[in-house]
Amino acid sequence: MDEDDTEAHWRWKHDPDVMRWMDNGYPMTLAQFRAYKAEFPAASYAQIVFGIETLADERLIGLVRLTTDGPEAGGAELDIYIGEKDCWGKGYGTEATRLMCRYGFDTMRLHRVMLWVADANTAAIRAYRKAGFTEEGRARDTVRDGGVWHDSILMGMLEGELR
């Protein structure tokens, strides 16, 4: 992702539908968000972020990130969202998940990729399972949506389990 992508990223972070299941922090003006992004560390082994684009028109529709404690850890945490709502349910999230996991296993030499997902976020859980993730654990009442608390499910994938 580069500076040209900042406005779309800011717009997604301020859309309650897009951020429904995400920890979004506090609202920022576009200027504040630009300043925050300018101070963001460059891509490294500790954190790599890619934009998700459509093949047909190369439109930015979301982002995907792997975060790790370092190469010796052998594992990373995946975060992903599709910010353009007209692209929901079309397989972009599943494909981006697969590609990022492949990048993690092949390029970053990871052994394990994990993620957290709200138990009520059934579309995301379905996409993660299609890619090869399995449920490994659960943290009770960690995500609040409209006054209702939901569990967070820990899902993981080992190298060789990617589908």
NORJOFEN-V815350 format. One line per field, one symbol per residue. phi: phi as a letter, one per 30 degrees, with the letter a starting at -180 (. if undefined). psi: psi as a letter, one per 30 degrees, with the letter a starting at -180 (. if undefined). burial: I if it has 16 or more other ideal C-beta (glycine too) atoms within 10 Angstrom, else O. A space follows every 50 residues. Layout:
phi=???
psi=???
burial=???
This chain:
phi=.beddddddddddccdddceccdcicdbddddddddddddddeaddabbb dcbdddbhddbabbbcbbdkdddibbccbaacdcddcdicjddddddddd deedddcdhdcbbbacbdddddddeddddedkdbdcaacdhcbcbhicdb dccdbbbcejcdc
psi=kaeffeeeeeeefgjfeegegljfalklleeeeeeeeefkklkafekkkk lklkeeghkkfalkkkklflefegllkkkkljfjffgkggfeeeeeeeee eeeeeeefhlfkkllkkkffieeeeeeeeefgklkfakkkhfkkjhfkkl lkkkklklkffk.
burial=IOOOOIOIIIOIIOOOOIOOIOOOOOOOOOOOIOOOOOOOOOOOOOIIII IIOOOOOOOIIIIIIIOIOOOOOOOIIIIIIIIIOOIIOOOIIIOIIIOI IOIIIOOOOIOIIIIIIIIOIOOIIOIIOOIIIOOOOOOOOOIOOOOOOI OIIOIIIOIOOIO
